[in-house]
Amino acid sequence: MKIRSFLIPILFCLLAAVPAVPASAETVDKASGVAPIVDGNIAKAREKALEQALRSAVEQGVGVFIDSATQVANFTVIQDRIYSNAKGYVKSYQVVSEGAAPDGQTYEVTVKAEVTTASIASDLIAVGIQLKFAGNPRFIAVYLPETETTLSRKSPAVVAADKGITDVFLAKGCVILDPKVTAEVYKRVERAGRLHVDMDDLAKMALDYQADLLVVYDVKADKAQTDSPYFTGLNIDVSLRVVSPSTGDILAQKGARSFAPMLKAGGAAYENEETAKAVAETAAKASGELMGQVLDYWQRTVHQGKRFDVWFRNFSEEELFTLADVIENMDGVKETHVRNQSPGNFQMDVMYQGEPFDFQRDLSRAAKQKGVGIETHQVQGNRFMFFKKGTKDPYK
């Protein structure tokens, strides 16, 4: 069902404050299993058929996250890790129908089951399958301190945090951009002044280098107050955000804290080897937990589509209404709502299952059929700006 409501922006704001987590359960309305009746043992055949029905329900639960081709390509791993323990993923079930076949050779059981998809997602993450399904997304990790007093990018603690984050993302199937690209991004950030670069600026930089994910992190290490004349320590905080370069949306965020004890010594405590090790472990822990949120995002895009940020300029009121109707009836559009509106202009959020070029092409053709000519003024990732054909940029 497509949605257009002025209350939706409020709902989006409320949802944005809640960490994204995988859906806890999926209801499978119908899953069947069949087993042969051997030596007239109906009870044993029923037991085997029920096991097969529950496995079928779990297979459908796996299908929520990965397509059939991916399941076939990874059958052995999925069989060993998930299908062999199908009952463990079934929260509850109800037998809908059962009975022996007319020839008395087989017994069939059909169930309605509630499958714990969160557990399935977690195990698929563990074996590195889900991100492969998402196309082994390319990512770039950027250290963006929030204040001038935080650690230098080249300090051992920050270098250790970067490695801890990168190792987790690589292990889960992501592909890191060339280090030269990261170095170029840092040059652009430093030229602009790191405290004057916002998330949208970084997202656009990441998009320039064709990254699918932007990982932004900060590391804080503050000396702890202790009464011991021999020992001290650091309170370590690592914060992480994953941003979509295509829209600038924050897809997931996570923080982690730890304490690193050490002998008192001269020099900066955050350059201590033990501190670097503790920072790397803290960053890796936060990254691992963050991956569940990232994969939940990909799961949502499969069912709900990606968010496209669409702007229209210089159109009459009637033309704007026509364009809204055109978009709502396009194939692949799941939801729409108007975010901003002013005379002759409006901005629409569109949840679309497909690629930006397909959206742009189909919209242009459909609008033309309705007698509304549009020109593409700007495309950046999933952000579009369209002008009425033959008009000029009102902001120049």
Helices and strands as residue ranges (DSSP letters): H 8-16, E 26-36, H 42-63, H 68-73, H 75-81, G 83-89, E 90-100, E 106-115, H 117-126, H 130-133, E 138-143, H 156-171, E 175-176, H 179-192, G 194-196, H 199-208, E 213-223, E 231-243, E 250-263, G 269-271, H 273-304, E 306-313, H 317-328, E 333-342, E 345-352, H 356-369, E 374-380, E 383-388
